[in-house]
Amino acid sequence: MSGSAFNAFKSRVPVAWSPRLYITLVRGLPGTRRLHRRTLEAMRLRRCHRTVEHRTTPSLLGMLTQVKRLVVVETEEMYAARRQADEQRRAPRPPLVVSHHPPARAAPAAEGAAAAAQ
């Protein structure tokens, strides 16, 4: 499970205070308690790997405490850094040129004539 998205998110820097929080649902809803599902629905998180933006309020922090094992919380800086890394990873790369023919070599007769001239 070390390669899962959940662990990749959790390995990021601890969350500092920010006026806006980006919340991503990283665990599935089947098998969760009804109270947790309704809390996630109140935060507009209905599908896995979807991110929503919320203002930091005491009620939001209480909801996050309730569903902390299902979500990942990021500040604006962390979210921007993750988006930039994703864009760089998805950016088009120059085409890889592969030649199946060896490079043309000089004719052996020209080499012999050059050696005789010396």
Summary of the structure (lengths in Angstrom):
residues: 118
radius of gyration: 27.8
end to end distance: 69.2
largest distance: 92.6
contacts: 236
relative contact order: 0.16
helix: 42%
strand: 13%
